[in-house]
Amino acid sequence: MRKAIIILGLAVSIEATAQTFLHYTTTEGNEWQQSKTVLSGKATTEPILNITGQEQGHVFKAWGTCFNELDLDALELLKPEEQEEVMRRLFSPNGDLKFTRGRLSMNANDYSRAWYSCDTVAGDFQLKYFNIEHDKANVIRLIKKAQKYQPQMTFWVSPWSPPAWMKINQDYPVCSSPANTQPKEKDYLLFSPSLTPNPSPKGEGNLTGEGSSYQDATVDPDEMKFMDGKRGRLFPKKLASQTYFIQDPRYLQAYANMFCKFIDLYAEENIPIDMVMYQNEAYSYTAYPGCAWTAEGTLRFNRDYLIPTMQKKHPEVDVNIGTLNTNRLDYVSQFIDGLVAPAQTAEENSTLYTLNSPLVKAIGLQWEGRQIIDSLRQRYPNLRFISTESECGNGQMDWRAGEHTFHLLADYVGRGCDEYYIWNFILCDQGRSAWGWKQNALVQVKSANLSHRFTPEFYAVKHFSNLVPPGSKMQGYVPREQTQGMPVIVFQRPDNKYVVIIGNQTNDQRTATVKLGKKFLNMTLPAHSMHTYIAK
C-alpha cells in the first residue's frame, strides 16, 4: 500500500505541472535570453525522453568549484567592485551559479604560483612544524571572499603531492621537465624498478638475469596532452611500478595525521572540511605537483592508515576514494574491493559490493574516470559518485569549450554523480600555470586592460546550477551520442517543478520533444545553443 501511494503521488505531481515553462537560451554572444513556452497535447517529433512521474532518480547534492592561488591573482587584478560582482555571481544564493561547495588542495597544486608544502622539515613525523601560514596569506583569503556571499559553504580536500621529503624522488613532481628542477635521471623511478617476465631470445640486454628485464622506463612526454577534451586511449598507457610515497609506517602514519591537522587548522579559520580523498589524479605522471600510487600502496594507505586515523580523530569527516582519472577498471577495482565488502546477490555467480567502512561512501572521478562510471555503479551500487573536477581545456575559453563543459555536466550527473566541481573559476589571459600549461576558467581577466568577461563555460554551468538546487532529483538523461548531438537531462526540484536542460551541439537548427506525463515539451533549438526550461 505504501508503494502504491508514493507512485500515485508522483503521478499526480507531474500531471499537476504548470503548462507554462520559462525558457532560457544561450548562443554565442547572446547569453541567458528568457522567453516562455507551453506544454502541448501533441508531440511535434518522436520524444527523445519520456518522464512518467514514477522515476526513482538519484538526489543531486551540490555544485562547487576549486580554490587556487592563480584564481586569487586573477581576481585581484580587478577593481574592488568588480571583484564583488564576480564573487556574488558565483557564490551568492541569489547569484548566477550558486556554488555551495569548495575543493581545496593540501600543499601546492598545479594552479599554485609555485611549489610549497605545509611541512618542509624532513623527518617531522610529529608534525611540529606543520602549518597553514602560506594558505592564510593566499587561498584562505580567496575562500573568505566566497564565504562573504555563501557563509554556509562546506569544503573537501585532496593533496596533489605530499611534502617532497615523504616521496622516493624527494621532489614535488613525478617526472622531470624544463618547468621543474627534478633531474631527468630520476624519471626511471616511475617504471623500471618493477621486474617483469620478459624472455629474451638471445639473453642479451638483460639487466637482471636470463628471462626477465626491467620494463621500458621511458616516460612519454605526450602522455598528459589532450585534444578536444579527450586522450582517446587507455590511460595511462603504462602504470607506475612503485608508489612514489615512501612505504614506511612512520611516513604513512604521519601523512594520515597531516590530513587531520589540516582539518583542525582550517576549522580554526571557520572553513569546515567534511570529506577527504587521498590523492588528486594518482595516474597523471606530472611535471607539476603529483604523486604516483600503485593499487597496493593506495589500499595500504587508505585501509591501514588514513581511514582508521580519521575514524579516531575526525569520525564526522568522510574518507572517499579518489580522485580516479583512469579508465583501467580492473586495476582500480583491486583497491576499491579492499575498501568495500562483497555481498552475494540473488543472481548466480554475481557479486556486488557494499560498504566496508562507515566513512567510505563515494568514489571521486575525473577525466578518463568518466569512462567507467557505468561499470563502477553496477559493481558498487551502494556507493555515491562525485565528479571531482571539470576538464580544464587549453586556455581558449571559447564557445567550443563551453559546449564541452555542458556535455560533461550532463554526462556526469546524468550517469549518477551527485556532486560536480568546476576547476579554476577565474584566470588571467589564457590561464597559463607556473608549469607552462594553458587552461580555461569561468571568468577571464584581460591583463592588458584589466577587463573581465564571463566565458561560455560560465553560462554552460549556469544552465545547470542556477535552476537545479541541491536536493533535486535527476529523473532522466539521454547522452548526445544517442540524440545526434543533443544531450538532454531532466530534474525534479524539491518544490516539484521540473527542469529540462538540453543542448544542440550541431551545425543545424534542430527540433526535439520531451514527454512530461501526458504532455509534450516541443522545442526548436538553434545550432550550437544551450537551453533550460523550468515549470513556471
Stockholm file with secondary structure:
# STOCKHOLM 1.0

chainA/1-536         MRKAIIILGLAVSIEATAQTFLHYTTTEGNEWQQSKTVLSGKATTEPILNITGQEQGHVFKAWGTCFNELDLDALELLKPEEQEEVMRRLFSPNGDLKFTRGRLSMNANDYSRAWYSCDTVAGDFQLKYFNIEHDKANVIRLIKKAQKYQPQMTFWVSPWSPPAWMKINQDYPVCSSPANTQPKEKDYLLFSPSLTPNPSPKGEGNLTGEGSSYQDATVDPDEMKFMDGKRGRLFPKKLASQTYFIQDPRYLQAYANMFCKFIDLYAEENIPIDMVMYQNEAYSYTAYPGCAWTAEGTLRFNRDYLIPTMQKKHPEVDVNIGTLNTNRLDYVSQFIDGLVAPAQTAEENSTLYTLNSPLVKAIGLQWEGRQIIDSLRQRYPNLRFISTESECGNGQMDWRAGEHTFHLLADYVGRGCDEYYIWNFILCDQGRSAWGWKQNALVQVKSANLSHRFTPEFYAVKHFSNLVPPGSKMQGYVPREQTQGMPVIVFQRPDNKYVVIIGNQTNDQRTATVKLGKKFLNMTLPAHSMHTYIAK
#=GR chainA/1-536 SS CHHHHHHHHHHHHHHTSCSEEEEEEEETTEEEEEEEEECBSSCSSCCSEEECSCCCCCBCCEEEEECCHHHHHHHTTSCHHHHHHHHHHHHCTTSSSCCCEEEEEESCCTTSSSCCCSCCSTTCTTCTTCCCHHHHHTHHHHHHHHHTTCTTCEEEEEESSCCGGGBTTSSSSSSCCTTSCCCGGGGGGGTTTSEEECCCSSCCSCSSSTTEEECCCCCCTTTTCCBTTBCCSCSSSSCCSSCSBCCCHHHHHHHHHHHHHHHHHHHHTTCCEEEEESCSCTTCCCSSSCCCCCHHHHHHHIIIIIHHHHHHHCTTSEEEEEEECCCCHHHHHHHHTTTEEEEECSSTTCEEEEESSTTCCEEEECGGGGGGHHHHHHHCTTSEEEECCCCCCCSCCSHHHHHHHHHHHHHHHHTTEEEEEESCSEEETTCBCTTSCBCCCSEEEETTTTEEEECHHHHHHHHHHTTCCTTCEEEEEECGGGTTSCCEEEEECTTSCEEEEEEECSSSCEEEEEEETTEEEEEEECSSEEEEEEEC
#=GC SS_cons         CHHHHHHHHHHHHHHTSCSEEEEEEEETTEEEEEEEEECBSSCSSCCSEEECSCCCCCBCCEEEEECCHHHHHHHTTSCHHHHHHHHHHHHCTTSSSCCCEEEEEESCCTTSSSCCCSCCSTTCTTCTTCCCHHHHHTHHHHHHHHHTTCTTCEEEEEESSCCGGGBTTSSSSSSCCTTSCCCGGGGGGGTTTSEEECCCSSCCSCSSSTTEEECCCCCCTTTTCCBTTBCCSCSSSSCCSSCSBCCCHHHHHHHHHHHHHHHHHHHHTTCCEEEEESCSCTTCCCSSSCCCCCHHHHHHHIIIIIHHHHHHHCTTSEEEEEEECCCCHHHHHHHHTTTEEEEECSSTTCEEEEESSTTCCEEEECGGGGGGHHHHHHHCTTSEEEECCCCCCCSCCSHHHHHHHHHHHHHHHHTTEEEEEESCSEEETTCBCTTSCBCCCSEEEETTTTEEEECHHHHHHHHHHTTCCTTCEEEEEECGGGTTSCCEEEEECTTSCEEEEEEECSSSCEEEEEEETTEEEEEEECSSEEEEEEEC
//
